[in-house]
Amino acid sequence: MQGCEGSAAKTSWTRPDPTSEESLRLMVGSVVDYAIFMLDAEGRVVTWNEGAHRLKQYSEDEILGRHFSVFYPPEDAAAGKPQRLLGEAMRGGRVEDEGWRVRKDGSLFWADVVITALRGPSGELRGFCKVTRDLSERKQAEDELRAAVERERVAMDQLRETDRRRHELIRMVAHDLRAPVGVMHGTADMLLRDWGRLDETVRLRLIGTLLNTSDRLRGLVDDVLDVARIDAGNLEVESGEVDLVAVVRRAAGDVDPRRERVHVSVTEEPISVRGDERRIWQILLNLVSNAVKFSPGGEPVTVTVEAGPSSATVSICDRGIGISDEDQRLLFQPFARVGTTTTTKGTGLGLYIAHALAAAQGGSIAVQSAPAAGSTFSLTLPRVA
């Protein structure tokens, strides 16, 4: 009986040579996840695989013989990036780069690219091998992660700033409330104890002190409420047609009833702007009051109105101490008390509130100033269409 070993004929098998040109061509050509192709020494495409076709959209007939700079965004190509990468590959043997690349249809993808210099036995440059991988999904994930981290950082910065403002507001209120409350308490106590012994003139003067101090307290409370609304994003303003000339005259008269220091130069014709009349008056009252306060020696303050096609601007010009460039950067920040005088008073909230009110009405506030050269604050508001 014939043994089992003889029951089947032996099959001969020849091991393929993995280094043969045909094997390498088949292997590279079948790769679909990477664009693998060769360039000649000048950077022209000489081979093309299926992965390159899928990634870059060019067919073999369309791309062979073209310079590989066609894969780069125009700004990179104009800056010489393709040639620079070839130069680095020639000097170092290989170069790796990540960046935007362009498909045939003009769309961009984020690529990881490795370029390897190919040299013959004697070291002569024969061309380059270029391997490109699409990392667009990874790039998108990284960008989304960075954006999320940045949003978190901004949110934390905002929370810290809100907390700082809250502490500053508490400190300011505690400090600025103490003095007027003390004045009101002392004045009321004097009136209560000595009413019968005080003549009418003194009584009226003390009552006037109470009224003035209560006005100051009311202004402080209004400022604090406005700051709270601004920080919460709840600052409300009305929008209607406002005669800017009339509001300017009113604000100037409220600051300087006798018009001894505030000189108003406006047209007799009304100038209509879009905004909230009460809030515009509030802004102007602050700007004119500041101009008078920082113009020592009775120097006059000039208020003018200029109407343009789409906006109108109120300019308040003083001849006071002026504001340095460094202080100008702080002017519209909350609790900023700038100036070179030791008599500077106030909560440091007025210009911050005025700036926010102007912006809420589609307007703006600008300043031009220099030390010892006076200042000009300009309020610009949109005109009624």
C-alpha positions as CSV (number, residue, x, y, z in Angstrom):
1,M,0.0,0.0,0.0
2,Q,1.2,3.3,-0.9
3,G,1.9,5.7,2.0
4,C,-0.1,8.8,2.7
5,E,2.9,11.0,1.7
6,G,2.6,9.8,-1.8
7,S,-1.2,10.4,-2.1
8,A,-0.8,14.0,-3.2
9,A,1.6,15.6,-5.7
10,K,3.9,18.3,-4.4
11,T,3.2,21.9,-5.6
12,S,6.2,24.0,-6.5
13,W,6.1,27.7,-5.3
14,T,8.4,30.5,-6.3
15,R,8.9,33.4,-3.8
16,P,8.4,36.7,-5.5
17,D,11.1,39.3,-5.4
18,P,9.7,42.2,-3.3
19,T,12.4,44.5,-4.5
20,S,11.5,44.1,-8.2
21,E,10.2,47.2,-10.0
22,E,6.9,45.4,-10.8
23,S,6.3,44.5,-7.1
24,L,7.0,48.0,-6.0
25,R,4.8,49.5,-8.6
26,L,1.9,47.2,-7.7
27,M,2.3,47.9,-4.0
28,V,2.5,51.7,-4.3
29,G,-0.3,51.8,-6.9
30,S,-2.7,49.9,-4.7
31,V,-2.3,52.2,-1.7
32,V,-5.4,54.4,-1.4
33,D,-4.9,56.0,2.0
34,Y,-1.8,57.9,1.0
35,A,-0.8,59.9,-2.0
36,I,2.6,58.4,-3.0
37,F,4.2,59.7,-6.2
38,M,7.6,60.6,-7.6
39,L,8.9,64.0,-8.8
40,D,11.8,64.5,-11.2
41,A,14.8,66.7,-10.1
42,E,12.9,69.9,-11.1
43,G,9.8,69.0,-9.1
44,R,7.6,67.7,-12.0
45,V,5.2,64.7,-11.3
46,V,6.4,61.5,-13.0
47,T,4.4,58.8,-11.2
48,W,0.9,58.8,-9.7
49,N,-1.0,56.3,-7.5
50,E,-4.6,55.7,-6.7
51,G,-4.2,57.4,-3.3
52,A,-3.0,60.5,-5.0
53,H,-5.9,60.4,-7.4
54,R,-8.5,60.1,-4.5
55,L,-6.9,62.8,-2.4
56,K,-5.9,65.4,-5.0
57,Q,-8.6,64.5,-7.6
58,Y,-6.3,64.7,-10.6
59,S,-6.2,61.7,-13.0
60,E,-2.8,60.4,-14.1
61,D,-3.2,62.0,-17.5
62,E,-4.0,65.4,-16.0
63,I,-1.1,65.6,-13.6
64,L,1.9,63.8,-15.1
65,G,4.6,66.4,-16.2
66,R,3.1,69.3,-14.1
67,H,5.1,70.9,-11.4
68,F,4.0,69.9,-7.9
69,S,3.6,73.5,-6.8
70,V,0.0,73.1,-8.2
71,F,-0.8,71.4,-5.0
72,Y,0.0,74.5,-2.9
73,P,-2.2,77.5,-2.1
74,P,-1.3,80.5,-4.3
75,E,0.3,82.5,-1.5
76,D,2.6,79.6,-0.6
77,A,3.5,79.0,-4.2
78,A,4.2,82.7,-4.7
79,A,6.4,82.7,-1.6
80,G,8.5,79.8,-3.0
81,K,7.5,77.2,-0.5
82,P,7.6,74.2,-2.9
83,Q,11.1,75.0,-4.0
84,R,12.2,75.6,-0.5
85,L,11.0,72.2,0.6
86,L,12.8,70.5,-2.3
87,G,16.0,72.4,-1.3
88,E,15.7,71.2,2.3
89,A,15.1,67.6,1.1
90,M,18.2,67.8,-1.1
91,R,20.4,69.0,1.8
92,G,19.0,66.8,4.6
93,G,17.8,63.8,2.7
94,R,14.2,64.3,3.7
95,V,11.8,67.0,4.9
96,E,8.4,66.9,6.6
97,D,5.8,69.6,6.5
98,E,2.3,70.2,7.6
99,G,0.1,72.7,6.0
100,W,-2.8,73.5,3.6
101,R,-2.8,71.9,0.2
102,V,-5.1,72.4,-2.8
103,R,-7.3,69.8,-4.6
104,K,-8.1,70.0,-8.3
105,D,-11.5,71.7,-7.5
106,G,-9.8,74.4,-5.4
107,S,-10.8,73.0,-2.0
108,L,-8.2,72.9,0.8
109,F,-7.2,70.0,3.0
110,W,-4.7,69.8,5.8
111,A,-1.8,67.6,4.9
112,D,1.2,65.9,6.4
113,V,3.9,65.7,3.7
114,V,7.2,63.9,3.6
115,I,9.6,64.5,0.7
116,T,12.6,62.3,0.3
117,A,15.5,62.9,-2.1
118,L,16.3,59.9,-4.3
119,R,19.9,59.5,-5.4
120,G,21.7,57.1,-7.6
121,P,24.7,54.9,-6.7
122,S,27.1,57.8,-7.2
123,G,25.0,60.2,-5.2
124,E,23.5,62.1,-8.2
125,L,20.0,63.4,-7.6
126,R,17.4,61.5,-9.6
127,G,14.3,63.0,-8.1
128,F,12.1,62.9,-5.1
129,C,9.5,60.6,-3.5
130,K,6.5,62.5,-2.0
131,V,4.1,61.0,0.5
132,T,1.0,63.0,1.4
133,R,-1.5,62.1,4.2
134,D,-4.8,63.9,4.7
135,L,-5.0,65.1,8.3
136,S,-8.1,67.4,7.9
137,E,-10.1,65.5,10.5
138,R,-7.3,65.7,13.0
139,K,-6.8,69.4,12.2
140,Q,-10.5,70.1,12.7
141,A,-10.5,68.2,16.0
142,E,-7.4,70.1,17.2
143,D,-8.9,73.5,16.1
144,E,-12.2,72.7,17.9
145,L,-10.2,71.7,21.0
146,R,-8.2,74.9,20.8
147,A,-11.3,77.0,20.3
148,A,-13.0,75.3,23.3
149,V,-9.9,76.0,25.4
150,E,-9.9,79.6,24.2
151,R,-13.6,80.0,25.0
152,E,-12.9,78.6,28.5
153,R,-10.0,81.0,28.9
154,V,-12.1,84.0,27.9
155,A,-14.9,82.9,30.2
156,M,-12.5,82.6,33.1
157,D,-11.0,86.0,32.3
158,Q,-14.5,87.4,32.2
159,L,-15.4,85.8,35.5
160,R,-12.2,87.2,37.1
161,E,-12.9,90.6,35.7
162,T,-16.5,90.5,36.9
163,D,-15.3,89.5,40.3
164,R,-12.7,92.3,40.3
165,R,-15.3,94.8,39.3
166,R,-17.7,93.5,42.0
167,H,-15.1,94.0,44.7
168,E,-14.1,97.4,43.3
169,L,-17.8,98.4,43.2
170,I,-18.3,97.3,46.8
171,R,-15.2,99.2,47.9
172,M,-16.2,102.3,45.9
173,V,-19.8,102.3,47.2
174,A,-18.6,101.8,50.8
175,H,-16.1,104.7,50.5
176,D,-18.2,107.1,48.5
177,L,-21.4,106.5,50.5
178,R,-19.7,107.2,53.9
179,A,-19.0,110.9,53.3
180,P,-22.5,112.0,52.0
181,V,-24.3,109.9,54.5
182,G,-22.2,111.4,57.3
183,V,-23.0,114.9,56.0
184,M,-26.8,114.2,55.8
185,H,-26.8,112.6,59.3
186,G,-24.9,115.5,60.8
187,T,-27.1,118.1,59.1
188,A,-30.4,116.4,60.0
189,D,-29.2,116.0,63.6
190,M,-28.4,119.7,63.8
191,L,-31.8,120.7,62.4
192,L,-33.5,118.3,64.8
193,R,-31.7,119.5,67.9
194,D,-31.4,123.2,67.2
195,W,-34.4,123.9,65.0
196,G,-35.7,126.5,67.4
197,R,-32.4,128.3,67.9
198,L,-31.5,128.5,64.2
199,D,-32.7,131.5,62.1
200,E,-34.5,130.9,58.9
201,T,-31.5,131.6,56.7
202,V,-29.4,128.9,58.4
203,R,-32.3,126.5,58.2
204,L,-32.7,127.0,54.5
205,R,-28.9,126.6,54.0
206,L,-28.9,123.3,55.9
207,I,-31.9,122.0,54.0
208,G,-30.2,123.0,50.8
209,T,-27.2,120.9,52.0
210,L,-29.5,118.0,52.5
211,L,-30.9,118.3,49.1
212,N,-27.5,118.7,47.4
213,T,-26.1,115.7,49.3
214,S,-29.2,113.6,48.5
215,D,-28.7,114.4,44.8
216,R,-25.2,113.2,45.0
217,L,-26.3,110.0,46.6
218,R,-29.0,109.5,44.0
219,G,-26.4,110.0,41.3
220,L,-24.1,107.4,42.9
221,V,-27.0,104.9,43.1
222,D,-27.9,105.6,39.4
223,D,-24.2,105.0,38.4
224,V,-24.0,101.8,40.3
225,L,-27.3,100.5,38.8
226,D,-26.1,101.5,35.3
227,V,-22.8,99.6,35.8
228,A,-24.7,96.6,37.0
229,R,-26.9,96.7,33.9
230,I,-23.8,97.2,31.6
231,D,-22.0,94.2,33.1
232,A,-25.1,92.1,32.9
233,G,-25.8,93.1,29.3
234,N,-29.1,94.6,30.2
235,L,-28.5,98.3,29.5
236,E,-31.7,99.5,28.0
237,V,-32.1,102.6,25.8
238,E,-35.0,103.9,23.8
239,S,-34.8,104.7,20.2
240,G,-36.6,107.7,18.8
241,E,-36.1,111.0,17.0
242,V,-34.2,113.5,19.2
243,D,-33.4,117.2,18.6
244,L,-29.7,117.2,19.5
245,V,-29.5,121.0,19.5
246,A,-32.2,121.2,22.2
247,V,-30.5,118.5,24.4
248,V,-27.1,120.2,24.1
249,R,-28.7,123.5,25.3
250,R,-30.4,121.8,28.2
251,A,-27.3,119.9,29.4
252,A,-25.1,123.1,29.1
253,G,-27.7,125.0,31.1
254,D,-27.9,122.4,33.8
255,V,-24.1,122.5,34.3
256,D,-23.8,126.3,34.0
257,P,-27.2,128.0,34.5
258,R,-25.7,131.5,34.1
259,R,-23.7,130.5,31.0
260,E,-20.7,132.1,32.5
261,R,-18.2,129.3,31.6
262,V,-20.0,127.1,29.1
263,H,-20.3,128.7,25.7
264,V,-22.7,126.9,23.3
265,S,-22.3,127.5,19.6
266,V,-25.0,125.7,17.7
267,T,-27.3,126.3,14.8
268,E,-30.8,127.6,15.4
269,E,-32.2,124.8,13.2
270,P,-32.9,121.5,14.9
271,I,-30.6,118.5,14.2
272,S,-32.4,115.2,14.5
273,V,-30.6,112.1,15.6
274,R,-31.7,108.6,16.5
275,G,-31.4,107.8,20.2
276,D,-32.7,108.1,23.8
277,E,-33.2,111.7,24.8
278,R,-32.6,111.1,28.5
279,R,-29.5,109.0,27.9
280,I,-28.1,111.6,25.4
281,W,-28.6,114.3,28.1
282,Q,-26.9,112.0,30.6
283,I,-23.8,111.6,28.4
284,L,-23.6,115.4,27.6
285,L,-24.1,116.3,31.3
286,N,-21.1,114.1,32.2
287,L,-18.8,115.4,29.4
288,V,-19.6,119.1,30.0
289,S,-19.3,118.7,33.8
290,N,-15.9,117.1,33.4
291,A,-14.8,119.9,31.0
292,V,-15.7,122.5,33.6
293,K,-14.1,120.6,36.4
294,F,-10.8,120.2,34.6
295,S,-10.7,123.8,33.3
296,P,-9.2,125.7,36.3
297,G,-9.2,129.5,36.7
298,G,-12.6,130.1,35.1
299,E,-11.4,129.1,31.6
300,P,-14.4,128.7,29.3
301,V,-15.7,125.5,27.8
302,T,-16.9,125.5,24.2
303,V,-19.7,123.2,23.0
304,T,-20.3,122.9,19.2
305,V,-22.5,120.7,17.1
306,E,-21.7,119.6,13.5
307,A,-24.1,117.7,11.3
308,G,-23.0,115.4,8.6
309,P,-24.9,113.3,6.0
310,S,-25.4,110.3,8.3
311,S,-24.3,111.4,11.8
312,A,-24.0,114.4,14.0
313,T,-21.2,115.2,16.4
314,V,-21.2,117.3,19.6
315,S,-17.7,118.5,20.6
316,I,-16.9,119.7,24.1
317,C,-13.6,121.6,24.2
318,D,-11.8,122.7,27.4
319,R,-8.6,124.5,28.1
320,G,-7.7,122.4,31.1
321,I,-4.8,120.3,32.2
322,G,-5.1,117.8,29.3
323,I,-4.8,114.0,29.4
324,S,-1.6,112.0,28.7
325,D,-1.6,109.2,26.1
326,E,-1.3,106.6,28.8
327,D,-4.3,108.0,30.7
328,Q,-6.4,108.2,27.5
329,R,-6.2,104.4,27.3
330,L,-7.8,104.1,30.7
331,L,-10.5,106.8,30.2
332,F,-13.4,104.6,29.4
333,Q,-12.5,101.8,31.8
334,P,-14.7,101.4,35.0
335,F,-13.3,103.0,38.2
336,A,-10.6,104.9,36.2
337,R,-9.8,108.2,37.8
338,V,-7.2,109.9,35.6
339,G,-5.7,113.3,35.6
340,T,-2.7,115.2,37.0
341,T,-4.6,117.1,39.6
342,T,-4.9,116.1,43.2
343,T,-8.5,117.4,43.3
344,T,-9.8,114.8,41.0
345,K,-13.1,113.5,42.4
346,G,-15.8,111.2,41.3
347,T,-16.6,107.5,41.2
348,G,-14.6,106.9,38.0
349,L,-17.7,105.5,36.4
350,G,-19.0,108.5,34.5
351,L,-17.0,108.1,31.2
352,Y,-17.4,104.3,31.3
353,I,-21.2,104.7,31.5
354,A,-21.2,107.4,28.9
355,H,-19.2,105.3,26.5
356,A,-21.5,102.3,26.9
357,L,-24.6,104.5,26.5
358,A,-23.2,106.0,23.3
359,A,-22.4,102.5,21.9
360,A,-25.9,101.3,22.8
361,Q,-27.4,104.0,20.6
362,G,-25.2,103.3,17.7
363,G,-22.8,106.1,18.5
364,S,-19.3,106.6,19.9
365,I,-17.2,108.9,22.1
366,A,-13.7,110.0,21.1
367,V,-11.1,112.2,22.8
368,Q,-8.3,114.3,21.5
369,S,-5.9,115.7,24.2
370,A,-2.4,116.4,25.3
371,P,-1.0,117.4,28.7
372,A,-1.4,121.2,29.3
373,A,-3.2,121.6,26.0
374,G,-6.8,120.9,26.9
375,S,-9.1,118.2,25.8
376,T,-11.9,117.8,23.2
377,F,-14.5,115.0,23.8
378,S,-16.7,114.3,20.8
379,L,-20.0,112.4,21.0
380,T,-21.2,111.1,17.6
381,L,-24.7,109.8,17.0
382,P,-26.5,108.5,13.9
383,R,-28.9,111.0,12.2
384,V,-32.5,110.2,11.5
385,A,-32.7,108.7,8.0
